[in-house]
Amino acid sequence: MTAQIARAIEEALQPRGVAILIDAKHQCMTMRGVHKPDVSTITTRFTGVFREERFERRFLELIRG
């Protein structure tokens, strides 16, 4: 899903790069199966200029506060 969102943004806006981070709680972890509340999965996707380490690092610093 993360890659699909990045691709849609690239196609629609044609930016120099896209950085996406999705932090999601999956029902299979919280309600079914292992029953671990507050467990989340984080996925990221970096394209274009955000593939450069300095931009990726800066993006992650900004969203973490």
N, CA, C and O atoms as CSV, one atom per row, in Angstrom:
chain,resi,resn,atom,element,x,y,z
A,1,MET,N,N,0.828,-1.192,0.000
A,1,MET,CA,C,0.000,0.000,0.000
A,1,MET,C,C,0.873,1.256,0.000
A,1,MET,O,O,0.564,2.227,-0.690
A,2,THR,N,N,1.950,1.238,0.764
A,2,THR,CA,C,2.819,2.407,0.839
A,2,THR,C,C,3.395,2.733,-0.543
A,2,THR,O,O,3.421,3.892,-0.956
A,3,ALA,N,N,3.849,1.708,-1.241
A,3,ALA,CA,C,4.403,1.908,-2.584
A,3,ALA,C,C,3.346,2.406,-3.561
A,3,ALA,O,O,3.637,3.227,-4.432
A,4,GLN,N,N,2.113,1.909,-3.417
A,4,GLN,CA,C,1.029,2.339,-4.306
A,4,GLN,C,C,0.699,3.813,-4.083
A,4,GLN,O,O,0.436,4.536,-5.044
A,5,ILE,N,N,0.710,4.259,-2.849
A,5,ILE,CA,C,0.449,5.670,-2.546
A,5,ILE,C,C,1.553,6.540,-3.134
A,5,ILE,O,O,1.279,7.578,-3.737
A,6,ALA,N,N,2.801,6.115,-2.957
A,6,ALA,CA,C,3.928,6.875,-3.511
A,6,ALA,C,C,3.822,6.975,-5.028
A,6,ALA,O,O,4.033,8.043,-5.603
A,7,ARG,N,N,3.495,5.866,-5.668
A,7,ARG,CA,C,3.367,5.853,-7.129
A,7,ARG,C,C,2.249,6.782,-7.593
A,7,ARG,O,O,2.416,7.494,-8.583
A,8,ALA,N,N,1.114,6.788,-6.898
A,8,ALA,CA,C,-0.010,7.654,-7.268
A,8,ALA,C,C,0.384,9.126,-7.144
A,8,ALA,O,O,0.047,9.934,-8.009
A,9,ILE,N,N,1.089,9.472,-6.080
A,9,ILE,CA,C,1.540,10.857,-5.910
A,9,ILE,C,C,2.513,11.241,-7.021
A,9,ILE,O,O,2.418,12.328,-7.591
A,10,GLU,N,N,3.451,10.339,-7.325
A,10,GLU,CA,C,4.412,10.623,-8.399
A,10,GLU,C,C,3.714,10.844,-9.741
A,10,GLU,O,O,4.043,11.776,-10.474
A,11,GLU,N,N,2.763,9.991,-10.049
A,11,GLU,CA,C,2.064,10.102,-11.330
A,11,GLU,C,C,1.223,11.368,-11.414
A,11,GLU,O,O,1.178,12.016,-12.460
A,12,ALA,N,N,0.561,11.721,-10.327
A,12,ALA,CA,C,-0.342,12.873,-10.345
A,12,ALA,C,C,0.402,14.205,-10.271
A,12,ALA,O,O,0.040,15.160,-10.957
A,13,LEU,N,N,1.447,14.267,-9.435
A,13,LEU,CA,C,2.096,15.554,-9.172
A,13,LEU,C,C,3.474,15.710,-9.813
A,13,LEU,O,O,3.962,16.827,-9.985
A,14,GLN,N,N,4.096,14.585,-10.165
A,14,GLN,CA,C,5.434,14.572,-10.750
A,14,GLN,C,C,6.437,15.389,-9.925
A,14,GLN,O,O,7.106,16.273,-10.460
A,15,PRO,N,N,6.541,15.092,-8.616
A,15,PRO,CA,C,7.491,15.812,-7.759
A,15,PRO,C,C,8.908,15.288,-7.974
A,15,PRO,O,O,9.108,14.285,-8.659
A,16,ARG,N,N,9.881,15.966,-7.392
A,16,ARG,CA,C,11.277,15.509,-7.458
A,16,ARG,C,C,11.507,14.310,-6.554
A,16,ARG,O,O,12.504,13.603,-6.699
A,17,GLY,N,N,10.594,14.079,-5.624
A,17,GLY,CA,C,10.696,12.927,-4.736
A,17,GLY,C,C,9.484,12.831,-3.835
A,17,GLY,O,O,8.758,13.804,-3.630
A,18,VAL,N,N,9.282,11.641,-3.302
A,18,VAL,CA,C,8.161,11.386,-2.401
A,18,VAL,C,C,8.694,10.648,-1.179
A,18,VAL,O,O,9.493,9.719,-1.304
A,19,ALA,N,N,8.249,11.065,-0.004
A,19,ALA,CA,C,8.582,10.374,1.239
A,19,ALA,C,C,7.284,10.060,1.964
A,19,ALA,O,O,6.479,10.953,2.227
A,20,ILE,N,N,7.087,8.800,2.282
A,20,ILE,CA,C,5.857,8.374,2.931
A,20,ILE,C,C,6.208,7.479,4.109
A,20,ILE,O,O,7.095,6.630,4.015
A,21,LEU,N,N,5.509,7.676,5.213
A,21,LEU,CA,C,5.606,6.789,6.364
A,21,LEU,C,C,4.189,6.483,6.814
A,21,LEU,O,O,3.396,7.392,7.061
A,22,ILE,N,N,3.877,5.209,6.919
A,22,ILE,CA,C,2.566,4.789,7.395
A,22,ILE,C,C,2.775,3.999,8.673
A,22,ILE,O,O,3.540,3.035,8.710
A,23,ASP,N,N,2.080,4.424,9.720
A,23,ASP,CA,C,2.109,3.736,11.008
A,23,ASP,C,C,0.701,3.223,11.238
A,23,ASP,O,O,-0.211,4.008,11.499
A,24,ALA,N,N,0.512,1.912,11.143
A,24,ALA,CA,C,-0.832,1.338,11.203
A,24,ALA,C,C,-0.931,0.252,12.259
A,24,ALA,O,O,-0.001,-0.528,12.466
A,25,LYS,N,N,-2.068,0.220,12.915
A,25,LYS,CA,C,-2.368,-0.868,13.831
A,25,LYS,C,C,-3.173,-1.895,13.046
A,25,LYS,O,O,-4.216,-1.585,12.471
A,26,HIS,N,N,-2.676,-3.100,13.035
A,26,HIS,CA,C,-3.321,-4.158,12.269
A,26,HIS,C,C,-4.232,-4.977,13.171
A,26,HIS,O,O,-3.830,-5.416,14.249
A,27,GLN,N,N,-5.432,-5.171,12.726
A,27,GLN,CA,C,-6.424,-5.900,13.497
A,27,GLN,C,C,-5.960,-7.323,13.805
A,27,GLN,O,O,-6.317,-7.876,14.845
A,28,CYS,N,N,-5.176,-7.916,12.919
A,28,CYS,CA,C,-4.729,-9.288,13.162
A,28,CYS,C,C,-3.778,-9.364,14.356
A,28,CYS,O,O,-3.629,-10.428,14.957
A,29,MET,N,N,-3.135,-8.253,14.705
A,29,MET,CA,C,-2.238,-8.237,15.861
A,29,MET,C,C,-2.953,-7.833,17.142
A,29,MET,O,O,-2.561,-8.256,18.229
A,30,THR,N,N,-3.993,-7.023,17.027
A,30,THR,CA,C,-4.631,-6.494,18.232
A,30,THR,C,C,-5.870,-7.270,18.673
A,30,THR,O,O,-6.125,-7.384,19.872
A,31,MET,N,N,-6.634,-7.798,17.738
A,31,MET,CA,C,-7.898,-8.445,18.111
A,31,MET,C,C,-7.897,-9.949,17.850
A,31,MET,O,O,-8.585,-10.702,18.539
A,32,ARG,N,N,-7.142,-10.375,16.877
A,32,ARG,CA,C,-7.093,-11.801,16.542
A,32,ARG,C,C,-5.676,-12.304,16.778
A,32,ARG,O,O,-4.794,-11.512,17.108
A,33,GLY,N,N,-5.451,-13.528,16.625
A,33,GLY,CA,C,-4.100,-14.071,16.691
A,33,GLY,C,C,-3.393,-13.844,18.016
A,33,GLY,O,O,-3.784,-14.421,19.030
A,34,VAL,N,N,-2.356,-13.012,18.023
A,34,VAL,CA,C,-1.491,-12.865,19.196
A,34,VAL,C,C,-2.057,-11.959,20.286
A,34,VAL,O,O,-1.530,-11.953,21.398
A,35,HIS,N,N,-3.093,-11.206,20.010
A,35,HIS,CA,C,-3.750,-10.331,20.992
A,35,HIS,C,C,-2.779,-9.380,21.686
A,35,HIS,O,O,-2.729,-9.331,22.915
A,36,LYS,N,N,-2.024,-8.642,20.922
A,36,LYS,CA,C,-1.092,-7.658,21.466
A,36,LYS,C,C,-1.655,-6.261,21.207
A,36,LYS,O,O,-1.580,-5.774,20.079
A,37,PRO,N,N,-2.217,-5.609,22.222
A,37,PRO,CA,C,-2.767,-4.262,22.024
A,37,PRO,C,C,-1.656,-3.241,21.771
A,37,PRO,O,O,-0.526,-3.407,22.230
A,38,ASP,N,N,-1.988,-2.213,21.053
A,38,ASP,CA,C,-1.067,-1.109,20.750
A,38,ASP,C,C,0.164,-1.516,19.963
A,38,ASP,O,O,1.192,-0.842,20.044
A,39,VAL,N,N,0.090,-2.587,19.210
A,39,VAL,CA,C,1.180,-2.992,18.320
A,39,VAL,C,C,0.909,-2.378,16.954
A,39,VAL,O,O,-0.194,-2.489,16.419
A,40,SER,N,N,1.912,-1.739,16.404
A,40,SER,CA,C,1.731,-1.145,15.083
A,40,SER,C,C,2.857,-1.584,14.162
A,40,SER,O,O,3.910,-2.041,14.607
A,41,THR,N,N,2.612,-1.437,12.887
A,41,THR,CA,C,3.600,-1.736,11.860
A,41,THR,C,C,3.885,-0.447,11.111
A,41,THR,O,O,2.966,0.266,10.708
A,42,ILE,N,N,5.155,-0.158,10.930
A,42,ILE,CA,C,5.554,1.054,10.214
A,42,ILE,C,C,6.177,0.652,8.891
A,42,ILE,O,O,7.079,-0.185,8.842
A,43,THR,N,N,5.678,1.266,7.806
A,43,THR,CA,C,6.277,1.067,6.489
A,43,THR,C,C,6.657,2.422,5.922
A,43,THR,O,O,5.998,3.427,6.190
A,44,THR,N,N,7.726,2.442,5.136
A,44,THR,CA,C,8.182,3.683,4.517
A,44,THR,C,C,8.459,3.461,3.047
A,44,THR,O,O,8.687,2.340,2.592
A,45,ARG,N,N,8.433,4.556,2.322
A,45,ARG,CA,C,8.784,4.526,0.900
A,45,ARG,C,C,9.419,5.865,0.570
A,45,ARG,O,O,8.848,6.920,0.846
A,46,PHE,N,N,10.597,5.815,-0.021
A,46,PHE,CA,C,11.328,7.014,-0.415
A,46,PHE,C,C,11.675,6.902,-1.895
A,46,PHE,O,O,12.236,5.899,-2.338
A,47,THR,N,N,11.336,7.941,-2.652
A,47,THR,CA,C,11.666,7.953,-4.077
A,47,THR,C,C,12.370,9.263,-4.419
A,47,THR,O,O,12.366,10.211,-3.634
A,48,GLY,N,N,12.962,9.294,-5.586
A,48,GLY,CA,C,13.605,10.529,-6.061
A,48,GLY,C,C,14.657,11.039,-5.090
A,48,GLY,O,O,15.488,10.274,-4.602
A,49,VAL,N,N,14.614,12.337,-4.815
A,49,VAL,CA,C,15.628,12.954,-3.952
A,49,VAL,C,C,15.603,12.392,-2.539
A,49,VAL,O,O,16.620,12.427,-1.845
A,50,PHE,N,N,14.466,11.876,-2.103
A,50,PHE,CA,C,14.380,11.322,-0.748
A,50,PHE,C,C,15.126,10.002,-0.592
A,50,PHE,O,O,15.244,9.487,0.520
A,51,ARG,N,N,15.630,9.450,-1.691
A,51,ARG,CA,C,16.450,8.239,-1.593
A,51,ARG,C,C,17.860,8.579,-1.116
A,51,ARG,O,O,18.610,7.700,-0.691
A,52,GLU,N,N,18.210,9.855,-1.190
A,52,GLU,CA,C,19.508,10.288,-0.659
A,52,GLU,C,C,19.435,10.244,0.867
A,52,GLU,O,O,18.453,10.691,1.459
A,53,GLU,N,N,20.461,9.714,1.488
A,53,GLU,CA,C,20.442,9.494,2.936
A,53,GLU,C,C,20.152,10.763,3.730
A,53,GLU,O,O,19.417,10.718,4.716
A,54,ARG,N,N,20.715,11.888,3.315
A,54,ARG,CA,C,20.509,13.116,4.086
A,54,ARG,C,C,19.052,13.566,4.076
A,54,ARG,O,O,18.561,14.054,5.094
A,55,PHE,N,N,18.351,13.415,2.962
A,55,PHE,CA,C,16.940,13.797,2.895
A,55,PHE,C,C,16.053,12.801,3.642
A,55,PHE,O,O,15.101,13.190,4.318
A,56,GLU,N,N,16.376,11.516,3.514
A,56,GLU,CA,C,15.613,10.497,4.231
A,56,GLU,C,C,15.751,10.721,5.739
A,56,GLU,O,O,14.761,10.683,6.470
A,57,ARG,N,N,16.964,10.952,6.192
A,57,ARG,CA,C,17.210,11.190,7.613
A,57,ARG,C,C,16.471,12.425,8.098
A,57,ARG,O,O,15.865,12.401,9.169
A,58,ARG,N,N,16.511,13.509,7.323
A,58,ARG,CA,C,15.834,14.759,7.699
A,58,ARG,C,C,14.326,14.555,7.785
A,58,ARG,O,O,13.690,15.045,8.718
A,59,PHE,N,N,13.754,13.847,6.832
A,59,PHE,CA,C,12.315,13.560,6.851
A,59,PHE,C,C,11.937,12.816,8.131
A,59,PHE,O,O,10.972,13.180,8.803
A,60,LEU,N,N,12.694,11.779,8.464
A,60,LEU,CA,C,12.391,10.997,9.662
A,60,LEU,C,C,12.549,11.837,10.931
A,60,LEU,O,O,11.774,11.677,11.874
A,61,GLU,N,N,13.533,12.720,10.966
A,61,GLU,CA,C,13.709,13.602,12.114
A,61,GLU,C,C,12.517,14.535,12.281
A,61,GLU,O,O,12.052,14.760,13.399
A,62,LEU,N,N,12.025,15.072,11.178
A,62,LEU,CA,C,10.904,16.009,11.219
A,62,LEU,C,C,9.609,15.359,11.702
A,62,LEU,O,O,8.872,15.955,12.487
A,63,ILE,N,N,9.334,14.155,11.243
A,63,ILE,CA,C,8.068,13.551,11.645
A,63,ILE,C,C,8.109,12.993,13.056
A,63,ILE,O,O,7.064,12.807,13.679
A,64,ARG,N,N,9.292,12.727,13.562
A,64,ARG,CA,C,9.404,12.232,14.936
A,64,ARG,C,C,9.341,13.365,15.952
A,64,ARG,O,O,9.180,13.123,17.148
A,65,GLY,N,N,9.466,14.594,15.481
A,65,GLY,CA,C,9.353,15.737,16.354
A,65,GLY,C,C,10.625,16.038,16.994
A,65,GLY,O,O,10.714,16.986,17.775
